[in-house]
């Protein structure tokens, strides 16, 4: 039937003067009428353009209407419109070629979205690799550019790292809102492209300012943190799948933190490691930090290609019919199906028309009709500034700040030269006898050794994410576990400066013990915050804006964390107290431990904990707060 209708359309559309276009269109006719092609299922914008083209013609031009209205068509709007000679080719391009670049399939909405989460994880993986690869050599890069005094290198290294977060904080909420309008997938790919461009600029930078511009460019074009959180929330339909799903991206981040520092630490300044392969005067000798950035950019390119072809759009209003669950698919036959699974609101209001025939519809919709449809498509506004949401965002910001200071201070502290004990002042010596960890300098390690340690740190994070987090979430529940790990977080920062007191033979075991404590706390806390923020959303359609706001706020804290930590480390070095920066981060973690009790608790949190411990699906509950919150 679709073949007959399309042939009738083409016979009426093309005149003998358009014989070339006619042959092309008839060539693509089998694709247009294929049952697997979503030609008659989507592209309302194309139909709107066709209608506007129809309105340009004289009102009396209705020569094809009798033939079309006597045939039961697959899409009445398409059949009722008179097309120009050019628009069929545009329609062929939009509806035949573009669907070929994505793979869509229907899946059980109650099943765990393993395939799509895996694809999203691949796209996500390249980003932490790119962002963390600079950590091992940022300090050396600043010293190579001879910016300021050598003792101020930690501060400028913090500026270099935080430039990305500064730009991301300014644009994160914008990208989240844009993903609500144009879809998650385009914004995600734009972010990957921006990060790839940023890496190339940093690799070819000849001074600190070009490197800063490159890092800032990557942040301006990247809103992927909030978008990825939104996509995970839209992929998961069952509440009992949330802890497992939300642990995937931190798990991927942990893998990235293994590969990223390893790439940066081993490939930075390759002339020192492989002088024969990278001799004096070669490209990588003149640009010593280009190689790790090119490797990371290549990984990002692979993730962009895979995301473009395989990753599905998750926005509920922008999914193709073939990827929708059978219970949510709406066609022109939907009003005839008296089933409980049918959607309550059809895609187009056909109540005034005769079903099964297009005779009752006018040949073309009026402009007022399209304006009315546009008004209906406007989404209601949701208040995302409730007490529960804001306290959770503040908790996320506090965690992001002190977690970023740890990542920034760790390579600096490990690479900084050990200070002579004889150079310590009387005050420092007295303080060291009391607190032990107060002293100048660091552990005096090489860049390559630091890269290896950070790689092992990623392995520890993987084990925590894969083994400890699921068991802890199932046993204690989301809310109680959130309180516990937040309160214990200051311990991770107090331990690190005490490494100066450890005998040299025991330094590496002590380092890995400190990293294990930190990973157990931070790797568990981050997905818990994501779950709580997602459950606090007033509507699923507000997730993009909400996660964009949370990502912008946390990016702002990541922006200010490295410079402040660098200043404290510089000042601590001057007064022979390099542990000052670590204790400053511990104070912030203590503030976070006190603030977590201000997060309003919901009765549904208790229900979720009971369901998690019983390992059974949660029953629908009425969400009622134990605190006064009008939205939640």
Buried (B, 14 or more C-beta within 10 A) or exposed (E): EBEEBBEBBBEBBBEEEBEEBBEBBBEBBEBBBEEEBBBBBBBEEBBBBBBBBBBEEEEEEBEBBEBBBEEEBBBBBBBBBBBEBEBBEBBBEBBBEEBEEBEBEBBEBEEBBEBBBEBBBBBBBBBBBBBBBBBBBBBBBBBBBEBEEEEBBBBBBBBBBBBBBBBBBBBBBBBBBBBBEEBBBBBBBBBBBBBBBBBBBBBBBEEBEBBBBBBBBBBBBBBBBBBBBBBBBBBBBEBBBBBBBBBBBBBBBBBBBBBBBBBBBBBBBBBEEEEEEBEEEEEBBEBBBBBBBBBBBEBBBEBBEBBBEBBBBBBEEBBBBBBBBEEBBBBBEBBEEEEEEBEEEBBEEBEEBEEEBBEEBEBBBEEEEBEEBEEEEEEEEBEBEBBBBBBBBBBBBBBBBBBBBBBBBBBBBBBBEBBEEEEBEEEBBEBBEEBEBBBBBBBEBEBBBBBBBBBBBBBBBBBBBEEBBBEBBBEBBBBBBBBBBBBBBBBBBBBBBBBBEBEEEEBBEBBBBBBBBBBBBBBBBBBBBBBBBBBBBBEEBBBBBBBBBBBBBBBBBBBBBBBBBBBBBBBBBEBBBBBBBBBBBBEBBBBBBEBBEEBBBBEBBBBBBEBBEEEEEBEEEEEEBEEEBEBB
